[in-house]
Amino acid sequence: MKLIEIIKSSFTSLRMNGRRTFLTMFGIIIGIAAVITILSLGNGFRQKTLDELVKDDQGRQSQSFYFNVTSLEEEDYQKLNPFNDQIVAELEELPGVDEIKLDSEESDPQVYASFKQGRKDKVDIVYGYEEQTDLPLLAGRNLMKADNQAKRHYLIIDEHLAANYFEDFQAAINQSVDLDEQPYTIVGIFQSQMSEEDLANQDSFGFGTSSNPQAYIPQASYKRDHPQESKNFGITAYFEEGTNIKSVSKAIADYLKDHGPDKDNGEYGYYDTSEMMAEIGKQLDMVTLFISAVASISLFIAGVGVMNMMYISVSERTREIGIRRSIGATQTSIQTQFLLEGIAITTFGGLLGYLLGLGLAALVGNFLPFKAVYDLKSALISVAIAVLIGLVFSYFPARQAARKNVVEILR
């Protein structure tokens, strides 16, 4: 028989037993759908996890660089400035670099200090420093860029701190206070950012127990008054989209070693996060593959169902096999037809299962903090597995059909 005739005969047989064909196919559909759903959601979780580890709010990947002092006299320590404005500007000109930020710009600065006004008792508070502020005010004004540029000893305080020292908020404006024994002038009262828990702790243990600053001063004023603490021994480089992070990071490190302002007093280096991210990615992939392997057990069970259906089909079509053999059909053509029937069931089941898996992954992703991620590899693997199941589990029934004795069938 010609191959095209064998294919037609296979599909005709499947259509004649449509209900049984679909029920046999159903196990393949469910198995493939389960695997695709898990793989797609696993890929989405992997991408979200890695993005959160290495990307900022703008979706940029980053790399941290540091400076370690190795040879410097103690009295010269204050002269160190390993990441000055010039080197930062030069690094930002390197190909692939989008922005360079100093460590002090990356963190949310908070400092513990003593606060005192006039003859009243001194309290410990938490304060922050910014170039300018934009907080909801109850009196006065926010800190402005001009205050920072002029390094003025101005500060704004929250409503609870103001209420502890002054009769009303307006009375606090332009009053002089001591912040770590440095004189500052109050220019504004802002609405407290403290939670109920912070307020309860403040009532029990006093000021300075809040995680939110109770005062703000200009950043430049802080750096002038605390030159040692305001030094930067680290930077974070943000990269342009599509940049080869590993090669650009090495270029930055080499540039710092050759042109860093304090290259003779220490070592410039960086933490290569690409290898760490690759290892984390492998671990996440292993977890996803393990869960997928558990789900794929249903595919094995579905394969057994295909084999069972094929054996039943061979048994029911014994007379058909004998008649076809008697008019010239070869063992190969009989075996090929039954193999094609099994492969057709599993292949169509695999395709439907893949589509169902995509839909389920998209639906479930709407209720999770990450979306499903699809790839062509999953589609190819699912179809290949379905074809393999059809081939393996249909082989023995097809072989049995081909080896039936014609004489005994027709007797």
Salt bridges, closest charged atoms under 4 A:
ASP51 OD1 - LYS55 NZ 3.51
GLU52 OE2 - LYS48 NZ 2.34
ASP56 OD2 - ARG60 NH2 2.86
ASP76 OD1 - LYS79 NZ 3.45
ASP98 OD2 - ARG60 NH1 2.70
GLU99 OE1 - ARG60 NH1 2.89
ASP147 OD2 - ARG141 NH1 2.82
ASP147 OD1 - ARG152 NH1 2.85
ASP225 OD2 - HIS153 NE2 2.94
ASP225 OD1 - ARG224 NE 3.73
ASP254 OD2 - LYS250 NZ 3.07
GLU275 OE2 - LYS246 NZ 3.84
ASP285 OD1 - ARG46 NE 3.07
GLU316 OE1 - ARG20 NH2 3.14
GLU320 OE1 - ARG317 NE 3.20
GLU320 OE2 - ARG324 NH1 3.51
GLU341 OE1 - ARG317 NH1 3.03
